[in-house]
């Protein structure tokens, strides 16, 4: 029985690839590493496809940077479970 008969949206293998890349990006993986996993010739290709997700990751980067700058000199900044 197909997805249509079950009332589910059609899902292509490419959709799973896009989901995997999106999850890697949101988990903090570098664009260079994601490009390598996806087999892109360079990170520019990856950025072109996933640029809309990069902005949402910047809040997390900003939070991490603030935490690092607020840590006492010589001590590693505390991190939460999402780091």
ABEGO torsion letter per residue (X at the ends): XBAAAAGBBBBBAAAAAAAAAAAAAAAGBBAAAAAAAAGBABAAAAAAAAAAAAAAAAAAAAAAAAAAAABBBGBBBBBBAAX
